[in-house]
Amino acid sequence: MKISKTSRKWLRNSFLAFALVIVAGIIYWVYQYNSGLSMADDGLYKDDETTFEPFEGADLQFGEINVLLIGSDSRGEKGARSDALMIAHYNQTTNNVKTISIMRDTYVDIPDYGKQKINAAFAFGGPELVRKTIKKNFDIDVNYYAVVDFEGFPKIIDLLAPDGIEVDIPYKMSYGIGMTLLPGEQILHGDQLLGYVRFRHDRLSDFGRVERQQEVLSKVKEQAISIQSLVNLPKILGVADPYIDTNVDNKTILTIGKGLLVGKSKGMDTLRIPIASSFENKNVNVGAVLDIDLEKNKRALEEFLSSEDNEKITKSDEISS
């Protein structure tokens, strides 16, 4: 069957139009990425030369993705402990997101180092040793990791949530955060939000800080899953690049972002480890620790990740031991 001259011309023009769209898309991506990169300062990971051991996370299977999130406030130091530790869980079927915050003083068995606070694992062996520690103690493996230098937190937040994040500050916060945040409902932007999530000099100590981290992450996620954020993704990645060391590829980031946007993801479920009534405050050779009931926390984690209805866990997760 012969193709008419008109059909050939239409096919050729269609192909050229498609090629132009692809080229324009690539130019837009590169331009926006470089624009974001120019907005960033000299972050800890600007040279893309990681000093971490190779990460041997679980093979990715369709359905669920676990990403180890490590907050670092090293200020350029090597061998610094992690300042925040979370696991972000994304379900590709439901497009729901869950986060697990692990308290930095949780007393666990670190492979080859014995009983230590879990935040020491990052100092001893980077993300891979943190992964091994979580796998050994809680029987959960992760696929990817992302180490975030807190120095870049304000810039990333201001792009993801340009209108700021509304929070209700319960009391004056100032000590140790380089600013003063006054009580009351207000809109906070990058630098202020960093102070808000870092503050821990109150009666709740690190427990309150973990609550605030989960609160802000949940609110940023709600603002981030928008058409505007998807369009700005290249610029966001450019700004974030010098401050993040990760093995999550751009394709996976785009897939998750598209899934959250199209799937109309619900609010984010959160869990704190250790859960309520599952630990004791103790002083040991490495200092003040949270000595946890490992089996009780493992069961809570399994239930949290396997269930779509986690209301009974999150509501009962109080500060008391």
CORPE-V116003 format. One record per residue. NEAR is the number of other C-alpha atoms within 10 Angstrom. Layout:
near:NEAR
near:NEAR
//
This chain:
near:3
near:5
near:8
near:9
near:9
near:9
near:11
near:11
near:12
near:12
near:12
near:12
near:12
near:12
near:12
near:12
near:12
near:12
near:12
near:12
near:12
near:12
near:12
near:12
near:12
near:12
near:12
near:15
near:18
near:15
near:15
near:21
near:21
near:17
near:16
near:23
near:21
near:13
near:13
near:19
near:15
near:13
near:19
near:23
near:20
near:17
near:10
near:13
near:9
near:12
near:10
near:13
near:11
near:12
near:17
near:15
near:19
near:14
near:11
near:12
near:8
near:9
near:11
near:17
near:20
near:22
near:21
near:25
near:22
near:25
near:18
near:21
near:17
near:16
near:12
near:12
near:9
near:9
near:14
near:18
near:22
near:24
near:18
near:22
near:21
near:21
near:22
near:18
near:20
near:21
near:18
near:17
near:11
near:16
near:20
near:20
near:22
near:20
near:24
near:21
near:20
near:20
near:23
near:21
near:20
near:20
near:23
near:23
near:17
near:21
near:16
near:9
near:10
near:9
near:14
near:20
near:22
near:24
near:23
near:21
near:27
near:24
near:16
near:17
near:16
near:22
near:28
near:21
near:23
near:25
near:24
near:22
near:22
near:22
near:13
near:15
near:16
near:17
near:12
near:17
near:20
near:21
near:19
near:25
near:23
near:16
near:22
near:24
near:23
near:22
near:20
near:23
near:19
near:17
near:23
near:23
near:24
near:19
near:20
near:24
near:19
near:15
near:13
near:20
near:19
near:14
near:18
near:12
near:15
near:11
near:11
near:12
near:20
near:16
near:14
near:12
near:18
near:12
near:13
near:14
near:20
near:14
near:13
near:12
near:11
near:13
near:13
near:19
near:17
near:21
near:18
near:19
near:23
near:20
near:21
near:23
near:19
near:21
near:20
near:21
near:15
near:14
near:8
near:12
near:11
near:17
near:17
near:17
near:20
near:23
near:17
near:20
near:18
near:21
near:15
near:19
near:14
near:19
near:17
near:17
near:17
near:19
near:16
near:21
near:20
near:18
near:13
near:11
near:19
near:17
near:13
near:17
near:23
near:23
near:26
near:24
near:19
near:23
near:27
near:28
near:24
near:22
near:26
near:24
near:23
near:20
near:15
near:13
near:9
near:12
near:9
near:11
near:13
near:14
near:12
near:18
near:20
near:17
near:20
near:24
near:18
near:13
near:14
near:15
near:16
near:12
near:13
near:17
near:21
near:22
near:24
near:24
near:21
near:27
near:24
near:16
near:15
near:17
near:21
near:14
near:14
near:11
near:11
near:12
near:8
near:11
near:10
near:14
near:22
near:20
near:19
near:20
near:14
near:17
near:12
near:14
near:20
near:18
near:11
near:18
near:21
near:13
near:14
near:22
near:19
near:10
near:9
near:12
near:12
near:16
near:12
near:9
near:19
near:16
near:10
near:11
near:17
near:13
near:14
near:11
near:14
//
